[in-house]
Amino acid sequence: MINKKLALDIINLSLETGADYSEIFYEDSHSQSIMVENGKVNGSTSSSLCGVGLRLLKGNRSVYGYTNDLSKNGLTKLAKNLSASFDGERILTVEKFEEIKVKNRNPIVDSYDNHNLEERIALIKEGLDEIASMNDPRLVRVQGAMTTNHRFVTVYNSKGKWFKRDTEFGRMFYIVVAANQNGIETAFEGPGAQQDISYFKNKVNIRKIARKSAETALLMLDAKECPSGKMDVVIGNGWGGVLFHESCGHPLEASAVSRNLSPFAGKVGELVASPVVSAYDDSTIPGAWGSIDIDDEGNPGEKRLLIKDGILQNYMIDDFNGRRMNREGNGACRRQNYRYCPTSRMSNTYIANGKSTPEEIIKATKLGLYAVSFKGGSVNPATGEFNFGCSEAYIIRDGKICEPVKGATLIGKGHEILKDIDMVGNDLALGEGMCGAASGSIRTCVGQPTLRIRNITVGGRGGELR
């Protein structure tokens, strides 16, 4: 732990060569992972992380360093090394710190720390037992896992502010591999929350989630190859939002916008999407996997309206990149841990509910693809170009969901397909995941209701859609 007196000394030492901002980020976190495969525990790991990151800013210049030597000598050495990057004179002295207090929307009530490995293993096995009860020889590999993290953070900065936060996160995974004469298919389900163990004990239907992963893998085994060409695509709710997250969310982060490396740069107030599209990045959802009460610069988490009725309203902004934009941060500054310099990142990013029902969207589609979920892909944030593979998909004919297909890939540009969304459902759901970028891998939620994109390019090996 870094006390206030030591923090004050290090902040002022780091400012002696003209930096206009200094920030100490202290972290003490403990993680645990358990893997159970085919009913047997085959791995359990735990890790601890404790250290300090120090960031100095001067205008549009930034320097960052970190150490796990928390002694006064260790922190002094770090401060002097970083401040040597500047050659000016002191312009700022900090006299004292005032605590920033924000509402704790994610309190720890029943900590994972109070429950042993056997209790966690028993929760994982609930889902594995459900899959085993299916007694299907095509299920050749079944894995269940739980990862947990208890994280304590304290931040001091040269604005004379300090804050602390104490949070817990947990996530459960089921990975199922099915095989027959047609090949091999893999399915995955991974619910998580910024909550203690009560989330898995009382709020998640573990058996239902596990069975869903097995049923999806089995279904895709006998699916035909997806046709290719331009077609209407209905994208399912929840994890379908990863398409918006990757192809549109990243280009709306200030780290890209401030450098004009985004197709959305300079377009606030302009029509960038169909009028039926509104989108948010919301850090304030209680217990959500990607929520933050306060970001890594001391700005409270916000519900940021990004797009309203197709018109661009805002970006996700951190204070540093905001300098280039003449904008203040809006609670979107995050990092994986103390070893990473923070920057603008998403939290819970989603397309908001529309006025159609999922049934109406399917019924209105004469011929097309229903993409339920995705299994990865790639995107160029500067251009918005993407390609995403579907993990579960079906052909739509005459307004009805028909046969499953595999090997479907959606191809396009994020900022272009936003304008091709013509129907948005009313069944918003979120899906938990990890997002990697310059400041490391962080927790995020993707999300959307069921929606339809007109005439998008679909890749597949099944010939022409008929």
LOZAKOL-675240 format. One record per residue: x, y, z of N, C-alpha, C, O, CB in turn; residue in one letter. Coordinates in steps of 0.02 Angstrom, whole numbers, plus 50000, padded with zeros to 5 digits. Glycine has a CB too. Layout:
BEGIN
XYZXYZXYZXYZXYZA...
This chain:
BEGIN
500424994050000500005000050000500445006350000500965006450034499525000050061M500245011449963500605017749960500225022850003499655024449987500685020249886I500535025350056500185030250098500205037150067500585038450019500495030350169N499795041650093499725048350063500365052350065500525055850017499175052150099K500735051850119501355055850124501855053650071502165057850038501665055050194K501945047150064502415044750013502165046549943502565048549901502515037150019L501515045849931501235047549866501355054949850501525056749794500485045949864A501255059249900501355066449890502085067949872502225071949827501155070349954L502555064649906503265065649891503435063549820503785067049784503695061749942D503185057749799503345055149733503015059349678503325060649627503125047849727I502395061449689502065065649639502455072049629502585074049572501335067349662I502645075349683503015081749676503715080749647503955084949609503065085149744N504035075249664504685073749635504625072849559505055075249522504995067549667L504105069549538504025068249466503855074649427503935074749366503475063149456S503625079849461503435086049428503995091149423503895096549396502855089149464L504575089449450505095094649457505395096849390505715102149388505635092049501E505315093049336505605095049271505075097549222505195097849162505975089149240T504485099449247504005102849204503405098949181503005101549142504345105349146G503315092749203502705089049185502105092849212502125095749266502725081749214A501565092949173500965096449196500455091849228499915093949249500645100249138D500625085349230500175080549262500585074449283501025072149246499585078449215Y500415071749342500745065649366500215061349400499745063849430501335067349415S500315054749394499805050149420500135043749444500535040649409499265048649365E499955041749504500185035349533499605030549533499065032049558500475036349605I499735024549505499225019349503499495013349542499965010049520499035017349429F499205011949600499405006249641498895000749635498285001949637499485008349716Y499134994549626498684988849619498924982949660499524981449662498634986849545E498454979649693498574973349727498004968649709497444969649733498634974349806D498134963649668497594959249644497794951949651498384950149650497424960849572S497274947749658497374940549666496884936949621496284938249623497284938349741H497134932249581496724928649533496774921149544497284918649569496924930349461S496254917549525496264910249529495874907349470495354909949451495964907849597Q496134901949442495814898449387495794891049402496274888149427496184899849321S495224887949386495134880749395494864877949330494384880549302494644879249455I495164872449307494934869149246494734861949263495114858349295495484869149192M494134860049241493894853249250493744850449181493364853449143493254853049297V494034844649165493934841749099493694834549105493984830449140494584841949058E493144833249069492834826649072492744824149143492844818249159493264821749033N492544828849186492364827049254492934827149304492814826249364492064820449255G493554828249282494134828149327494494834749326494574837949274494614822449308K494724836949385495114843149390495794841949358496164837549380495184845549464V495964845849307496614844949276497044851249280497564851649247496534842949204N496824856049319497244861949328496944867049375496344868449373497364865149261G497364869749418497164875049463497754879649473498284877449496496894872249532S497674885949457498224890749464497984896949501497404898949496498504892749395T498434899849537498294906249571498884910849560499454908649552498154905149648S498744917249559499274922249548499114928649586498534930249600499364923649473S499634932249601499564938749635499964943949596500484942449566499804938349709S499724949949596500044955449561500034961549606499504963549630499684956949493L500604964549617500634970449660501184975049634501754972949626500764968449734C501004981249622501494985949596501194992849584500614994049600501804983349533G501614997149557501425004149545501605006049474502145004449449501775008849595V501145009549440501275012749376501285020249386500875022949423500755010649323G501755023649354501815030949359501785033949289502165032049245502475033049396L501335038749280501255041949215501365049449222501095052549268500565040549185R501755052349177501865059549174501645062249107501775059149055502615061249187L501305067949107501085071249046501365078249042501435081749092500325071249042L501505080248981501685087248968501425088948899501705086648848502465088348973K500905092948896500575094248833500325087848803499935084248835501065097748784G500535086348742500335080148709500855074748713500845069948674500175081548637N501315075448760501825070248771501655066348834501395069048883502535073448777R501805059948832501655055448888502235050648898502505047848850500995051548876S502445049748961502935044548978502645040249034502285042649077503625047748999V502815033849032502525029249080503045024049101503455021749060501915025749051Y503025022149164503455016949190503125013449248502635016049275504135019749210G503385007749268503085004049324503625000349363504174999249339502554999149298Y503444998449423503904994649466503504990749518502944992649536504404999449500T503804985249541503514981849599503944982849661503844979449712503434974349584N504414987449656504794989649715504424995549746504475001149722505544991549696D504054994249799503624999449829503965003249885503635007049921502994996249854L504605002349893504975006249943505045013449918504945014849860505675003149957S505215017849964505315024849945505875025449894505825029449847505465029250007K506405021649903506965021849856506755019449786506945022349736507555017649881N506355014049785506135011349721505685016249683505755017049623505775004849731G505225019349719504775024149687505135030549668504975033549617504195025649733L505605032649708506005038549692506405037549628506435041949585506485040249750T506705031649621507085030049561506635030349499506825033149448507405023049567K506035027449505505565027549448505385034649430505375036449371504935023549465L505225038749480505015045749467505575049749434505445053549387504815049149533A506195048849456506755052549427506885050349355507025054449312507385051649469K506845043749343506965041249275506455044149226506635046149171506945033649274N505825044249246505305046749202505345054249193505265056849138504625044849227L505455057949247505485065249243506065067649201506065073249176505525068349313S506575063349192507155065149151506955065749077507355068249036507715059949159A506355063449059506125064148990505965071448973505925073248914505505059848979S505865075649024505725082649014506305086849041506665084549085505055084649050F506395092749014506965096849034506765103949053507155108649046507485097148979D506145104749077505915111349096505965112449171506325108949206505205112349074G505595117349195505595118949266504905117349295504405117049258505775126449278E504885116449360504265114749393503735120149380503865126149386504375114049469R503125117949362502575122449352501995120849399501485124349399502335122349280I502065115549439501515113249480501785109849542502245105849540501065108349440L501475111549599501625108249662500965106249695500495110149697502045112949710T500945100149720500335097549752500415098149827500915095649855500205090249731V499935101249861499975102349933499655096749972499895094850026499655108949950E499095093949946498735088649982498285084949934498185087049877498325091650041K498005079449958497535075449918496845075749948496755075550009497775068249913F496355076149904495645075749924495345069449893495435068249833495255082249902E494995065549933494735059149909494135060249862493685064249877494525054749967E494145056649806493565056449760493135050649782493365044949786493795055749685I492505052049795492045046749816491495046049763491185050949742491745048249886K491375039949743490845038449695490415032749721490625029049766491145036649625V489825032149694489365026849715489645020049697489875019049640488675027849683K489645015449744489865008649732489275004449708488855002349747490185005549796N489245003349643488694999449614488834992049614488404987949596488555001849543R489434990149634489644983149629489944980749695490524978649696490144982249572N489574981049750489854979349815489994971849822489664967649791489364981449870P490504970249862490684963349877490294961249939490384964149992491454962449887I489864956249933489454953949988489674946950011489764945750071488714953849969V489764942449963489964935549979490594933949939490554930749886489384930349961D491164936149964491794936049927492004928949907491894924049944492344939149969S492294928449848492584922149826493114919749877493224913749885492904922849756Y493444924449910493964922749958493714918450015494094915050048494284929049986D493054918750027492764914950083492554907850063492254904250103492174918650110N492704905850000492474899349975493074895449948493474898049909491934900249921H493124889249969493704885249950493634882349879493124883249846493814879549999N494164878849857494164876149790493604871049779493294870849725494824872849776L493454867049830492944861949823492264864949806491884862049766492904857849887E492104870649836491464873949822491434876449750490914876049718491354879649871E491984879049726492004881649657491974875849607491634876249556492634885849645R492334870549622492324864649579491614861749575491394859549521492814859249604I491264861749631490574859049631490134863149585489694860349552490294859149703A490234869749582489834873849537489984872149464489524871649423489974881349550L490624871449448490814869649379490504862949359490264862149303491584869349372I490524858249405490284851449389489534851249380489284846449349490484846649444K489164856049404488444856249390488324856149315487904852449290488124862549423E488694860349279488624860649207488894854449173488584852049125488964866749180G489454851849197489744845849167489284839849176489234835649131490424844449197L488954839449233488484833949245487894834349197487634829249173488234834049318D487674840549183487124841449136487314838949067486914835649033486904848749134E487914840649045488144838348979488214830748978488034827548929488804841748960I488494827949032488574820649036487904817049032487864811549004488934818849101A487384820149058486724816949058486444816348987485974812548976486234820849101S486724819948939486514819448869486734812748839486434810348791486784825248828M487274809948867487514803248847487584802648771487344797848741487024797848873N487924807548742488004807648669488744806248652489174810248671487774814448639D488894800648618489594798948604489944803848558490564803748553489624792048572P489564808148524489884813148481490224818748521490624822548494489374816248434R490074819348585490394824348628491054821348653491074817548701489934826348689L491594823248618492234819948630492674823548681493144820648708492614819248565V492524829848694492914833548744492484838848776492164842748741493554836748712R492474839048841492064843848877492474847048932492744843548975491424840548907V492534853548931492924857248981492484862349016492074865648985493534860748948Q492584862949081492264868149120492784871749160493274868649183491704865249165G492714878249170493214882049206492894887949242492354890349222493764884449159A493234890249293493024896449327493654900549341494154897949365492644894849394M493614906949325494154911549342493874917149386493324919549374494474914549278T494244919049437494024924349482494604929149494495184927449489493774921349549T494424935349511494924940349525494674945149578494124947749574495114944249460N495084946249629494944951249681495484956649673496084955349680494944948149754H495254962849659495724968149640495624974349682495064977049688495634969949566R496164976649713496154982949751496604987949716497184986449700496374981749825F496344994049705496704999249669496675005849708496155007549736496425000149598V497225009449710497245016249736497605020649687498135018849661497595016549807T497325026549672497635031249625497705038049658497245040549690497215031749560V498295041149649498425048049670498625051949608498995049349566498985048349726Y498405058249602498625062149545498775069349564498615071649619498105061949489N499085072849517499315079649531498755084849529498885090849538499845081549481S498145082749518497575087149527497395087649601496925091149620496965084649487K497785084149643497655084049714497085079349732496755080249784497495090949738G496965074349691496425069649702496695062649715497245060849692495945069549641K496315058749753496475051649760495835047649767495315050349789496945050449821W495865041349749495275037049758495505029849765496075028149749494785037749698F495055025749789495195018649795494585014749773494025017249775495395016749868K494695008449752494135004149735494334996849750494904994949743493925005049661R493834993049770493924986049788493394982049751492794982849765493884984949866D493594977849705493114974449661493274967049654493844964849663493104977749593T492764963249637492844956149621492494954449556491974957349538492564951749679E492804949749519492524947649455492544940049453492994936849480492924950749396F492064937149419492064929949410491774928149342491314931449317491664926449465G492054922849312491794920549248491834912949245492314910049270492184923749189R491334909749214491324902549206491314900949132490964904249093490714899449243M491694895749111491734893849041491524886649032491654882249074492454894849016F491194885348976491084878548953491284878148880491034881848838490334876248963Y491754873648865492004872648798491874865448779492104860848813492764874448792I491494864448726491284857748705491524856448634491434860448589490514857048710V491844850648626492064848448560491654842248540491624837348577492834846848559V491334842748482490944837148455491264834848390491524838848352490204839148445A491224828348376491534825648315491134819748289490864815748327492254823548329A491104819148223490834813348189491154812948120491664816248108490044813648183N490874809048075491164808248009491194814747968491564815147919490784803047970Q490804819647988490794826047953491344830847974491464835847941490124829347962N491664829348030492194833848054492134835248128491864831348167492174840248016G492404841048147492424843148217492124850048224492244854448183493154843048244I491734850948276491444857548291491554859148365491524854648408490684857748273E491674865448380491784867748448491274873148466491134877548424492504870348458T491004872948526490544878148549490774880548617491094876948655489814875548552A490584886748633490834890048694490284894248725489904897648690491444894448678F490234893948791489804898548829490214900948889490564897048921489134895048853E490184907548904490604910148957490304916048994490544921648986491254912148929G489794914949035489494920549073489954923149128490334919349157488824918349104P489924929649141490324932549194490014938849220489554941649189491034933949170G490254941249278489974947349308490484950449355490934947149380489324945849345A490394956849366490774960449417490404959649483490154964449512490874968049398Q490364953449505490014951749566490384946149602490834942949574489294949649550Q490194945049664490494939649702490184933049684489814932549635490424940949778D490314927849723490104921049705489344920149705489094915249677490414916149753I488984924749734488244924349734487964924549663487414922149651487944929949776S488334927349616488114927649547488014920549519487504919149488488624931449503Y488484916149532488434909349506487984904949549487704900049525489124906249502F487914906749612487474902749656486744904349646486314899949652487664903949728K486584910649631485884912749632485614915749567485004916049558485794917649686N486054917949521485814921749464485924918449397485644920649347486134928349464K486334913349394486494910149331486244902949330486334899249379487264910349318V485914901049276485704894149268486284890349236486324889849175485054893549224N486724887649277487334884449253487184878649207487504877849155487764882149312I486694874449226486524868649185486274870649116486444867449066486004864349221R485884875849113485614878149049486174880649003486174879248944485094883749060K486634884349032487194887048993487634881448965487824881548907487614891849035I487784876649008488204871048987487864867048931488184865248882488374866549046A487224865548940486864861648889486844865448823486904862348770486154860048913R486764872048826486744875948765487404875148725487384874548663486634883448781K487974875048759488604874248723488644867448689488874866948633489194875148772S488414862248723488424855548694487944855048635488114852148584488244850248747A487344857748642486844857348589487074861048526486954858848470486174860148613E487414866748536487654870548478488194866648441488174866348379487934877348501T488664863648477489194859748444488894853948405489114852648349489694857148497A488404850548434488104844848400487704847048338487724843748286487634841148448L487354852648344486954855148288487394856848228487224855248171486564861248310L487954860148241488394862348187488754856548153488994857348097488894867248213M488804850748186489144844948156488834843148089489194841748041489114839048204L488184843048086487834840848026487594846547982487224845447934487244836548046D487814852647997487614858447957487964858347889488524856047883487774864947995A487614860847839487914861547772488344867847769488294872247812487364861747718K488764868147718489184874047708488744880047689488254879347652489714872847653E488914885847716488524891847703488604894347631489164894347605488724897447753C488064896547600488124899647533488494906347539488594908847594487414900747502P488694909047483489054915447482488694920347437488274918547397489784914447459S488884926747445488594931947404488304937647446488364937547507488064929147359G487994942347413487664947947447486974945647471486594942847431487604954147401K486814946747534486164944647559485984948547622486414951647653486164937047573M485344948447639485124951347702485334946747759485274940647754484354952447702D485574949747813485804945747870485464948247934485494954247950486574946147877V485144943747968484864945248034485374942848086485594937148084484164941748045V485564947348131486064945748182485724945248249485354949748269486634950948184I485854939848284485524938548348485744943348403486254946748397485664931548370G485354943548456485514948148511486094945548553486354940148541484894949048556N486304949648602486854947648645487524947748609487764952948589486734940748674G487824941748602488494941248573488534943548501489084944648475488744934248578W487964944348468487974947248401488274954248402488514956648351487284947448372G488264957448460488524964248467489274964748460489544970348458488334967048532G489634959048455490354959348447490534962648380491074965548373490664952348451V490084962048331490214965248266490234972848274490684976048246489664963248216L489764975748311489774982948323490374984848366490694989948353489114985248357F490514980948417491074982248462491724982948423492094987848432491144976548514H491874978148380492514978048346492544983048288493034986648282492654971148320E492024983148247492074987248186491874994548196492064998748155491644984248133S491494995948249491265002848261491495005448330491655011348337490515003348255C491505001148380491685003248448492395005848452492505011248478491584997648496G492875001948427493565004148430493685010748393494055014948418494024998748402H493395011748334493485018148300493145024048336493255029748317493215017748230P492735022648387492425028048426492815029548490492605033748530491715026248443L493375026248500493815027648558494275033548541494515034148484494225021448578E494385037848590494785043848578495495042348556495805046448521494805048148640A495765036548574496445034748554496505034448478497035035748450496645028048584S495955032748444495955032848370495705039548343495995042248296495525027148343A495175042148373494875048348349495355054248353495405058248306494235049948388V495725054748409496165060548420496735060948370497025066248359496445060348490S496895055248339497435055048289497165054748217497545053548170497895049048302R496525055848210496195055348145496305048548112496365048048051496465060848099N496325043348154496395036548130495735032848132495715026648137496925032848171L495195036548129494525033648134494075036548080494105042548067494225034748204S493655032348049493175035048001492645039548032492275042947997492835029447964P492615039548100492125043748135492425050348159492075054448189491835039948194F493065051548148493395057648172493065063848141492955064148081494145057448156A492915068748184492635075048161491915074648136491695079248100493055077648107G491555069448153490875068648126490325069148178489755067048165490835061948092K490475071848237489945072948286489415077548256489565082748228490235075948352V488785075548263488225079348234488035077148165487535079548137488395086548233G488415072448136488265070048068487915063248071487975059648120488915069548026E487555061748018487215055348012487735050047994488015050247939486645055647959L487865045248039488355040048027488045033148025488385028248009488905040348080V487405032748040487055026248043486335027148021486095032748011487085023248114A485995021648012485285021847997484905025448054485115024848111484995014747986S484375029048039483985032448091483685027748143483465030048195483435036448060P483675021248130483405016548180483935014448230483785010448274483105010448145V484545016948223485105014848265485285020048318485415025848301485715013248223V485285017948381485565021848436486045017248473485925011248477485005024748484S486585019948500487095015748532487385019248593487445025348595487645013948483A487585015148643487855017648706488495013848724488595008148703487335017148762Y488905017148763489415013748803489265015548875489345021348895490155015848782D489045010748915488775012048981489195008649035489165002549043488055009848985D489565012549073489985009949127489595008949192489865006449241490565014549140S488955011049193488605011649257488115005949271487755006149321488235018049258T488095000749229487624995249240487854991249301488394988349299487584990749176I487454990949354487674987449415487834980049401487444976449372487124987849468P488434978049423488634971149418488864968749350489084963149342488094966849440G488804973049298488974970849230489734969749224490134973149257488744975949178A489914965049183490604962849174491074968749157491634968949181490644957549120W490844973449116491274978849094491184985349132491494990449113491164980149023G490774985549184490634991749220491224994149261491634990249283490024990949265S491265000749270491755003749315491415009549352491075013649320492395006249276I491505009849417491235015549455491645021849442491375027449439491225014049530D492295020949433492745026549421493315024049377493555018449386493025029549489I493525028149329494025025649282494725026749310494805029249366493955029149214D495235025049273495925025049298496235032049301496815032649319496355020649256D495855037249283496075044149291495675047749344495805053649358496015047849224E495195044249375494795047449427494155050549404493825054149442495195052549461G493955049149342493325051749316492775046449327492885040649311493375053549241N492205048449353491665043549365491435040249301491425043349248491065047049398P491265033849305490985030349248490335033649226489965036249267490875022949263G490195033549161489605036749134489235032149087489495027149063489805043149098E488605033949073488235030949019488305035748960487975040848957487475029749038K488735033948913488905038348858488465036748797488485031148771489655037548839R488075041548775487675040748715488125042148656488345047748645487055045648715L488275036948617488725037648560488365039648496488585044148460489095031048549L487815036348482487415037648422486685038048441486435033748478487525032048368I486335043148418485625043848431485255044648365485385049348327485485049948477K484805040048351484405040248290484855041148229484685044848182483885045848293D485425037648230485885037848174486395043448175486865043348134485505038348112G486325048248220486775054148221487305053248275487145051748333486365060648233I487935054248256488495053548303488465058948356488435064948341489165053748266L488485056748420488425061448476489075062448515489215067948538487895058948523Q489465057048522490035057448568490525051848555490395047248515489785057148641N491095052348589491605047148587491745044748658491495047548707492255049748553Y492145039448664492405037248728493085040548737493545039248699492465029348733M493145044848789493715049348793494085048648859493775048448912493485056548784I494735048248855495165048848914495465055848915495475059248864495735043348914D495705057948973495945064848980496525066348933496555071748903496155066149051D496995061648926497585062948885497405063948812497595068948782498095057248892F497045059148782496855060048712496355065748703496305068648649496555053548685N495995067348757495545073048755495905079648745495615084448720495145073348818G496545079848764496935085948753496965087648679496915093548660497635085248783R497065082648637497105083848565496425085848537496385089148485497365077648529R495895083948571495215085048547494885091148579494315092748563494795078948558M495245094448626494955099848666494325097548702493835101148707494795105848622N494365091348728493805088348764494065085348829494635083148833493445082848721R493635085348880493825082048943493625074648941493175072748904493485085549003E493975070648980493815063648983493105062449010492855066349050494315059949026G492795057048987492125055449010492085048549043491595044949035491625055848952N492605046849081492595040749120492735034449080492505029049098491935040049152G493125035149026493245029448982493975027248982494195023848935493025031048912A494365029149032495075027649034495205021149074495025020849133495485033549064C495505016149042495585009649075496245006349056496575008249007495005004949056R496445001449097497044997549084496964990549113496554989549157497685001049112R497364985849089497344979049115497604978749186497284975849230497744974349070Q498194981649198498484981849264499024987249266499094991149219498784974949283N499394987549321499864993049331500444993049281500804998049275500154992649401Y500524987649244501064987349194500884990749128501294991149083501254980149181R500274993049123500034996049060499845003349070499535005249120499424992149034Y500045007449022499825014449021499095014749001498905011548952500275018748972C498675018449036497955018449021497785022548959498165026948939497565021049080P497215020948930496965024848873496215023748867495925020148907497335022948807T495905026948818495175026348810494995019348789495285016548742494925031548757S494495016448823494275009648809493515009048820493215013048856494645004548853R493225004148789492515002648798492374999448865492834996948898492254998248742M491734999448886491524995948947490974991048929491114985248913491285001049002S490354993248930489784989248906489494992948846489144997948854489234988248963N489654990648786489504994248725488964990648686489034984748672490134995148682T488424994148669487864990648639487434995248595487415001248605487424987548692Y487104992048547486574995448509485934994848550485774989448574486484992248437I485575000348558484985000548601484384997248568484364996048508484825007748620A483884995748609483264992748585482934997148531482955003248533482784991748643N482624993648483482224996948433481494995348443481284993548498482444995048363G481094996048390480364995348395480094988748368479504987148377480035001048360K480514984848334480284978548304480374972848354480774973248400480654977148238S479994967548343480114961448382480564956848340480584957548279479434957848400T480924952248372481334947548333480924943648283481154942348227481694942748380P480314941848302479884938048256479704942148194479674939448139479234935948293E479594948648204479434952948147480024953548099479934953748038479224959948171E480624953748128481224954348085481324948148043481454948547983481854955648129I481254942348075481324936048037480784935547984480924933847927481294929948085I480174937048002479604936447956479684941047896479454939447841478954937947992K480004946847906480074951747852480654950047805480764953547755480184958647881A481034944747821481614942847780481434936947736481324931447760482224941147826T481404938147671481194932847625481744927647615481614921647616481004935847557K482364929947606482924925347595483554928547623483724934147605483014923747519L483894925047668484494927847698484804923247749484684917147749484334934447730G485214926147792485584922447842485394924847911485324930947922486344923047831L485324920247958485214922048029485844920148067485964914248079484584918348059Y486244925148085486884924048121486754924848196486644930348220487434929048097A486764919248231486604919448302487184921948344487104925948390486394912548326V487794919548327488384921548366489004920948323488994918048269488454917348430S489554923848348490184924048310490744920648348490714919748409490374931348295F491264918648311491824915248342492494918648328493014915348330491854908148318K492484925048314493104928648304493154931248233492744929748190493694924148319G493684935248222493794938248157494324943548163494734943348209493144941248129G494324948248117494814953648119494494960048095494004960048059495424951848075S494794965648118494544972248098495124977148096495584976748136493994974648148V495094981848049495574987248045495224993548072494794996348038495824988347971N495414995848133495065001548164495095007848122494645012048124495345002948232P495635008648083495715014748044495225015147986494995020547968496425015348018A495065009347957494625009247899493935006347915493465007447877494935005447843T493885002647970493254999347987493144992847951492624989647960492695003947973G493614990647909493544984447872493574978447919493994978247964494094983847817E493114973647910493084967947955492914961647918492654961747862492564969248010F493064956047951492774949647931492684945547995493144944948035493224945847879N492084942748003491914939048063491604932248045491144931848004491424943048107F491864927048076491594920348065491004919048113491034921048171492124915148075G490494915848088489904914148128489994907348161490194902548128489254914348085C489844906848225489884900448259489224896648257489204890548265490094901448332S488674900348246488024897248239487604901448191487514907448202487664896548309E487364898348138486994902148087486484897648052486554891548051487484905248036A485974900848023485434897247990485224901147927485324907147922484824896348037Y484944897547879484644900747821483934902847838483564899147870484654895947759I483744908847815483044911147821482724910647753482984913247703483014918547848I482144907347750481764906847688481034908647702480714905947747481814899747658R480774913247661480074915247667479874916947739479344914947762479614909647640D480314920547773480164922847840480204917547894479924918447949479504925747841G480544912047880480604906747930481334904547936481704904247887480164900747911K481544902847998482214900348010482234893047989481844888948013482414901148085I482694891447943482724884647914483374881147935483554881347994482664884947837C483724878047888484284873647905484894877347932485024883047911484484869547845E485264874147978485884877148002486424876747949486434872247908486124873648067P486884881647949487454881647902488084883347940488064886847991487334886647844V488644880947916489294882347947489764885747898489644885747837489614875847974K490294888747924490784891947881490584898847856490884901347808490924887747824G490074901947886489854908547864490334913947890490544913847948489144909947888A490494918747846490914924447864490594930847840490404931347781491634923647835T490524935747884490254942247865490834946947849491314947347887489794945247921L490784950547793491324954747768491044961647753490514962347722491664951647705I491404966947774491174973647759491564978947795492114977647820490444974347776G491294984947798491574990547835491064992847887490484993947871491774996347787K491294993447950490834994948005490435001247995489825001248004491214995448069G490765006647974490415013047967489945012947908489505017247903490915018647960H490025008147862489565007647806488955003347823488395005147805489925004747746E489054997747858488484993447873488014996647924487434994747928488734986747899I488265001547963487825005048010487235008247973486685008547999488215010348049L487375010547912486845013747873486385008747840485845010547815487155018247820K486585002347839486184997247806485744993347855485394988747835486634992447770D485754995247919485314992147969484614995147961484535001147970485584993148042I484134991047945483464993847932482934991547982482384994247983483244991847863D483094986548024482624984448076483024982848139483544979448136482204978248052M482784985248197483114984048261482594981348310482064984448318483464990548289V482744975848341482274972548386482224975748455482534980848469482454965448394G481824972548498481714975148566481944970248619481694970248675480974976648576N482444965948601482664960548647483404961348665483784956548663482554953748614D483594967448683484294968848701484564963848752484244962348802484364975948729L485164961348738485524957048785486274958548779486504960948727485384949448771A486644957148832487364958248834487734951648836487464946548859487564962648894L488354951648812488784945848815489474947848841489734953148823488854942448747G489764943748884490394945448917490994943048876490984937748846490424942448987E491514947148875492124945248840492724949148864492674953348909492034946248766G493294947848833493914951448847494114955148784494064952448729494484946648872M494354961248793494524965548736495264967548742495474970248793494074971848733C495644966148690496354967948691496494974048649496234974848594496754962148665G496914978448676497134984448639497764987048673498094983448709496564990048638A497924993448661498564996148684498654995748759499224994848783498625003348663A498114996348798498184996248871498034989348899497844988748958497725001448903S498114984148858498054977248882497364974248871496954976948834498214977048954G497254968648903496624964948897496164966748955496344965749013496754957248894S495584969448939495124971648991494434968448981494274965948927495064979348990I494034968549034493354965849033492884970748995492884976749009493094964649106R492514967948949492004972048915491384967748902491424961648898492274974848848T490824971148896490214967948871490064970548801490134976548788489614969148919C489854966048758489574967948693488824966848697488584963348742489894963948633V488444969848653487734968748657487334972148602487564976848570487484971048723G486734969648593486264972548546485614968448549485614962848574486554972648473Q485074971248523484484967148510484574963648442485054965048406483824971548510P484124959248425484114956448358484034962148307483634966748318483534951248350T484424962048252484374967248202484494964448133484754958848125484864973048217L484314968348082484434966048013484854971047975484754977147978483764965047976R485354968347938485774972247894485614970247822485634964347806486544971247910I485464975047780485284973547710485904972747667486374976647670484844979147682R485894967547626486354966647571487094967047592487474970947564486224971947518N487284963047641487974962747664488314956847630487984951947613488014962247741I488974957247621489354951747591489454946047640489684947047697490034954247565T489264940047618489354934047659489814929247623489694927647564488674930647675V490334927047656490784922047627490594915047649490384914147706491504923547647G490674910247606490514903347622490694898847564490844901247509489774902447641G490674892247575490864887447523490284883547496490364878347464491384882747549R489674886047510489074882347491488744884547427488174882747414488584882747544G489104888447385488814890647323488344896447330488384900147380488454884947290G487904897347284487434902947283486834901447328486594895847330487204904547212E486604906547363486014905747406485394904947364485254909047319485944911747453L485004899647378484394898447340483824897147390483254895947369484474892447292R
